[in-house]
Each structure stands twice: as C-alpha cells, then as structure tokens.
Amino acid sequence: DSGVTQTPKHLITATGQRVTLRCSPRSGDLSVYWYQQSLDQGLQFLIQYYNGEERAKGNILERFSAQQFPDLHSELNLSSLELGDSALYFCASSVSVNYGYTFGSGTRLTVV
Amino acid sequence: QKEVEQDPGPLSVPEGAIVSLNCTYSNSAFQYFMWYRQYSRKGPELLMYTYSSGNKEDGRFTAQVDKSSKYISLFIRDSQPSDSATYLCALLRGDSGGGADGLTFGKGTHLIIQP
C-alpha cells in the first residue's frame, strides 16, 4: 500500500456521461497530481494542486476538471465522456514539488 | 522531437544479467531525474531520485545522469524474475518555481527477466 488511495478501482460508463474519481493523498503530502495513462500516449500529466490551490495544468481537456478540498483529498471530474477517454487515471502525491511522487493504484475507466 | 525518448522494448535478458535502461531528453530545464517501476495494472513505484550528474546507487540499482549529454540510465545488477516490469524515466523541470509542470515521463521500457 503506497498510502495514496484512489476510488473507485474500476468504472464502466457510457459515452456522454460524467464521472468523478477520488484521491486521498499520503499523510503529510500537500501536493496532488493527476495523470492519465493510455497505451499509445503513456503517462500524461493533467493537473496539479498544492494545499487546495491549482498549481499547474498539463494536457487536461476542457471537459475535465479537478479540485482539492480542505482535507487535501482531490476529485477529478470527467464529463461528456468519449470512447477515447478510456484509460487508467492515476493520482499521485508529494510532500513538495521537487520531490518524487507516490502514486496510487489508479482508476481504470472504460467508456462504452 | 519528443521531450523524453525511451526505447519501449521489450527487453528480454536471462536471470542474473546486468540490465541497462536508458532515456534521452532534449530540454536542459530538466534538473531532477527519477526512475519508476510499474507492474502490470499497478501504479508506478519510485525507485531512484537524483538531481545531479553522476551515479547514485541503491542496492542492486544504480542511476546515472549525464546532463551534458542529456542522457540518463538505470542499471540493475543480478537481475531477478521479480524485476520484470515496465521501467519509466521521469524528469522534472527546475524552473517555474520547481516542478510546476509536473513530471514528464518516458513511455517506459518493458523488461522481461527470464528464469
């Protein structure tokens, strides 16, 4: 157990729907990162939050959004889902931006 | 040219062999270098972290960074079947307040250690 908890582990939904992925960072970590992993693109950085504030954005689509709550857990919202959004979504946390990240076990999203 | 290049493999070697995994990068803004191991359907696990040119050793693993050549390597000595996994290099920029763009990953090398 890495200390980073992601729920749900698996999610199957239809095109056009909206889902929410949840992440609890490792105790003491203030930074949360979201990554998407697909076979052809590898691990792609989506967005980072630090202590409740958005810190950096990567290749995140406008249909996707995220937030970090006062208790530091984070949610990634994916809307108007398309088949191409099927992927593994990882959350990671770190104590500081210059440190290595600890990853959760991911949420496997399948859009049908 | 991609920011980080990594041979996807698969790389198959016999048990006990020394494994060499490599990445090249193009942006000199990268100042922090990591190697992650990912087993199938699991999250990446941090193996090595370094921020300077040279070698860093941890058990059977050695990370090597050559900033002048923009080349990083991971060596695995006495490889074991349990080392079979995908190995990803990950780089972090040193500008923009430190890592503000998130880690940039290579696509990973699939390593197979044959018993």
Interface residues (C-beta under 8 A of the other chain):
Chain A: S2 V4 Y33 Y35 G42 L43 F45 Q48 R55 A56 G58 F90 A92 V97 N98 Y99 G100 Y101 T102 F103 G104 S105 G106 R108
Chain B: Y32 M34 Y36 R41 K42 G43 P44 E45 L46 Y49 Y51 L88 L92 S96 G97 G98 G99 A100 D101 G102 L103 T104 F105 G106 K107 G108
